[in-house]
Amino acid sequence: MAEQTDNAPGAQRFIPPDADTIDELRTAAGGCRGCELYRDATQTVFGRGDESARVVLVGEQPGDMEDQKGLPFVGPAGRLLRKAVDDAGLDPAQIYLTNAVKHFRFELRGKRRIHQTPDRVHITACRPWLVAEFARLDPEIVVVLGATAAKALLGPSFRVTRQRGELLPWPASAQHPEDFTQVPVDSAGKRADAPPARLLATIHPSAVLRADDQDKAYEGLVADLTVAARALAG
């Protein structure tokens, strides 16, 4: 694994200013060199789902299986998340899935690649991709899964443990709300002020897999997601 660097150029220079769709962003992200994580990762893992999705789920970073397949949430945590989404009554077809950091950060132990939590420099370097995604999405509910996603969108002082399951105003609750105030209107690139939406923070599904009491942790995740489902229904 490459050594951590204190500074990173950031993703902004790799984002095409004329990109009108998520697909165009995904293609451009394949060439991102905004931090050193690209050197050891297999590929960039960008978001997936319908641009008109009513719910955006933001996780931490791709894991080993996601890195190999190039898709977010296809490993064990992703399977658990899909079950939790179903149990909470959310429509999977109305969900866009993405991560705060688009490359897999890991350390090698023998032949195994062991997950490492992204550092602040990785979150900061990759944040422009998240902003670019949101500029082409128009969700009614944003769900941040775990501390890394919360730091990326809400800032370093936000604590998931204190405010999980609570509906907050979006984008007013963002660390830099001005980054998320415009949404697409048509395919020609016209934008307008974002309508009021809401944000909810909960644990990452991988935290359920690590929990001593997995059943209790899973019930808590489903309960939080159920708050989001009821907000959509209301």
C-alpha positions as CSV (number, residue, x, y, z in Angstrom):
1,M,0.0,0.0,0.0
2,A,1.4,3.4,-0.9
3,E,2.3,5.7,2.0
4,Q,-0.1,8.3,3.1
5,T,0.5,11.7,1.7
6,D,-0.3,14.9,3.7
7,N,-1.5,16.7,0.7
8,A,-3.5,15.8,-2.4
9,P,-4.4,17.9,-5.4
10,G,-8.0,16.9,-5.1
11,A,-10.6,15.7,-7.7
12,Q,-11.7,19.1,-9.0
13,R,-9.3,19.2,-11.9
14,F,-10.6,15.8,-13.1
15,I,-14.3,16.8,-13.2
16,P,-15.4,17.9,-16.7
17,P,-17.2,21.2,-16.4
18,D,-19.6,20.4,-19.2
19,A,-20.6,17.0,-17.8
20,D,-24.4,16.9,-17.8
21,T,-25.1,13.3,-16.7
22,I,-24.0,10.9,-14.0
23,D,-22.6,8.6,-16.8
24,E,-20.3,11.3,-18.0
25,L,-19.1,11.9,-14.4
26,R,-18.5,8.2,-13.9
27,T,-16.4,8.0,-17.1
28,A,-14.3,10.9,-16.1
29,A,-13.8,9.6,-12.5
30,G,-12.0,6.6,-14.0
31,G,-9.1,8.8,-14.6
32,C,-9.1,10.6,-11.3
33,R,-5.7,11.1,-9.6
34,G,-6.9,13.5,-6.9
35,C,-5.2,11.5,-4.1
36,E,-2.8,8.6,-3.9
37,L,-5.4,5.9,-3.4
38,Y,-5.7,5.3,-7.2
39,R,-2.3,3.8,-7.3
40,D,-3.2,0.6,-5.4
41,A,-6.9,0.4,-6.1
42,T,-8.1,-1.7,-9.0
43,Q,-10.5,1.0,-10.3
44,T,-12.6,3.9,-9.4
45,V,-15.9,2.9,-7.9
46,F,-18.5,5.5,-8.7
47,G,-22.2,5.8,-7.7
48,R,-25.0,3.9,-9.3
49,G,-28.7,4.3,-9.6
50,D,-31.3,6.5,-11.4
51,E,-30.6,10.2,-11.5
52,S,-34.2,10.8,-10.6
53,A,-34.0,8.6,-7.4
54,R,-35.9,10.0,-4.4
55,V,-33.3,8.7,-1.9
56,V,-29.5,9.0,-2.0
57,L,-27.5,6.7,0.2
58,V,-23.9,7.8,0.9
59,G,-21.4,5.3,2.4
60,E,-17.7,5.5,3.2
61,Q,-15.6,3.9,0.4
62,P,-15.7,0.7,-1.7
63,G,-14.5,-2.5,-0.1
64,D,-12.5,-5.3,-1.6
65,M,-15.4,-6.8,-3.6
66,E,-16.6,-3.4,-4.8
67,D,-13.0,-2.5,-5.9
68,Q,-12.9,-5.7,-8.0
69,K,-16.4,-5.4,-9.5
70,G,-16.4,-1.6,-9.9
71,L,-19.8,-1.2,-8.2
72,P,-20.7,0.2,-4.8
73,F,-22.4,-2.0,-2.1
74,V,-22.0,-5.4,-3.7
75,G,-20.0,-7.0,-0.9
76,P,-21.3,-8.3,2.5
77,A,-22.2,-4.9,3.8
78,G,-24.1,-4.2,0.6
79,R,-26.1,-7.4,0.9
80,L,-27.0,-6.4,4.4
81,L,-28.0,-2.9,3.3
82,R,-30.3,-4.3,0.6
83,K,-32.0,-6.4,3.2
84,A,-32.4,-3.4,5.6
85,V,-33.7,-1.3,2.8
86,D,-36.4,-3.9,2.1
87,D,-37.3,-4.4,5.8
88,A,-37.6,-0.6,6.1
89,G,-40.0,-0.4,3.2
90,L,-37.8,1.7,0.9
91,D,-38.1,1.0,-2.8
92,P,-34.7,-0.1,-4.2
93,A,-35.6,1.3,-7.6
94,Q,-35.8,4.8,-6.0
95,I,-32.3,4.7,-4.5
96,Y,-29.0,6.1,-5.7
97,L,-25.9,4.5,-4.0
98,T,-22.6,6.2,-3.7
99,N,-19.6,6.6,-1.4
100,A,-17.7,9.6,0.0
101,V,-14.4,8.2,-1.3
102,K,-14.3,6.5,-4.6
103,H,-11.2,4.3,-4.3
104,F,-10.5,1.4,-1.9
105,R,-8.0,2.2,0.9
106,F,-6.4,-0.9,2.3
107,E,-3.3,-2.5,3.7
108,L,-1.9,-5.8,2.6
109,R,-1.6,-8.6,5.1
110,G,-0.2,-11.5,3.2
111,K,-2.5,-11.9,0.3
112,R,-5.5,-10.3,2.0
113,R,-6.4,-6.6,1.5
114,I,-7.6,-5.2,4.8
115,H,-9.9,-2.2,4.8
116,Q,-8.5,1.1,6.2
117,T,-10.7,4.0,7.0
118,P,-10.1,7.0,4.7
119,D,-8.2,9.9,6.2
120,R,-9.4,13.5,6.1
121,V,-7.1,14.2,3.1
122,H,-9.0,11.5,1.1
123,I,-12.4,12.7,2.1
124,T,-11.4,16.3,1.2
125,A,-9.8,15.3,-2.1
126,C,-12.8,13.2,-3.2
127,R,-15.5,15.6,-2.0
128,P,-15.8,17.4,-5.4
129,W,-17.1,14.1,-7.0
130,L,-19.8,14.0,-4.3
131,V,-20.7,17.6,-5.0
132,A,-20.8,16.9,-8.8
133,E,-23.1,13.9,-8.2
134,F,-25.5,15.9,-6.1
135,A,-25.6,18.6,-8.8
136,R,-27.2,16.1,-11.1
137,L,-29.5,14.5,-8.5
138,D,-32.6,15.8,-6.9
139,P,-33.3,13.6,-3.8
140,E,-36.1,14.0,-1.3
141,I,-34.0,12.2,1.4
142,V,-30.2,11.9,1.8
143,V,-29.0,9.1,4.1
144,V,-25.4,9.2,5.3
145,L,-24.1,5.8,6.4
146,G,-21.4,6.2,9.0
147,A,-18.9,8.7,10.1
148,T,-16.9,9.1,6.9
149,A,-20.0,10.0,4.9
150,A,-21.1,12.4,7.6
151,K,-17.7,14.1,7.7
152,A,-17.8,14.5,3.9
153,L,-21.3,16.2,3.8
154,L,-21.8,17.6,7.3
155,G,-18.3,18.4,8.5
156,P,-15.9,16.9,11.1
157,S,-17.9,18.0,14.1
158,F,-21.0,16.0,13.2
159,R,-21.5,12.8,15.3
160,V,-23.7,10.1,13.9
161,T,-24.1,8.6,17.4
162,R,-25.7,11.8,18.7
163,Q,-28.1,12.5,15.8
164,R,-28.8,9.2,14.1
165,G,-32.3,8.6,13.0
166,E,-33.1,12.4,13.2
167,L,-34.4,14.2,10.1
168,L,-32.4,17.3,9.4
169,P,-33.0,19.9,6.7
170,W,-31.0,19.4,3.5
171,P,-29.0,21.1,2.2
172,A,-29.1,23.5,5.1
173,S,-27.5,21.0,7.4
174,A,-24.5,20.5,5.0
175,Q,-21.1,21.9,6.0
176,H,-21.2,24.1,2.9
177,P,-24.9,24.3,1.9
178,E,-24.0,26.5,-1.1
179,D,-22.4,23.4,-2.7
180,F,-25.8,21.7,-2.9
181,T,-28.3,24.4,-3.6
182,Q,-28.7,23.8,-7.4
183,V,-30.3,20.8,-9.0
184,P,-30.9,19.9,-12.7
185,V,-34.0,21.0,-14.5
186,D,-33.6,19.5,-17.9
187,S,-31.1,17.7,-20.1
188,A,-29.7,20.9,-21.5
189,G,-28.0,21.6,-18.3
190,K,-30.4,24.2,-16.9
191,R,-30.5,24.3,-13.1
192,A,-32.7,25.8,-10.4
193,D,-32.7,26.2,-6.6
194,A,-33.0,22.9,-4.9
195,P,-36.4,22.2,-3.3
196,P,-36.3,21.5,0.5
197,A,-35.2,18.0,1.3
198,R,-34.1,16.1,4.4
199,L,-31.1,14.3,5.6
200,L,-30.8,11.4,8.0
201,A,-27.7,9.9,9.5
202,T,-27.3,6.2,10.6
203,I,-24.6,3.6,11.0
204,H,-22.8,2.0,8.1
205,P,-24.0,-1.6,7.4
206,S,-20.4,-2.8,8.0
207,A,-20.8,-1.6,11.6
208,V,-23.7,-4.1,11.9
209,L,-21.4,-6.9,10.7
210,R,-18.7,-5.9,13.3
211,A,-21.2,-5.5,16.2
212,D,-21.1,-7.8,19.2
213,D,-24.9,-7.9,19.0
214,Q,-25.6,-8.0,15.3
215,D,-29.4,-8.4,15.7
216,K,-29.7,-5.3,17.8
217,A,-27.4,-3.3,15.6
218,Y,-29.4,-4.4,12.5
219,E,-32.7,-3.5,14.2
220,G,-31.3,0.0,14.8
221,L,-30.3,0.4,11.2
222,V,-33.7,-0.7,10.0
223,A,-35.4,1.7,12.5
224,D,-33.4,4.6,11.1
225,L,-34.2,3.7,7.5
226,T,-37.8,3.3,8.4
227,V,-37.8,7.0,9.5
228,A,-36.7,7.9,6.0
229,A,-39.3,5.6,4.4
230,R,-42.1,7.2,6.5
231,A,-40.8,10.7,5.5
232,L,-41.1,9.8,1.9
233,A,-44.6,8.4,2.4
234,G,-45.7,11.5,4.3
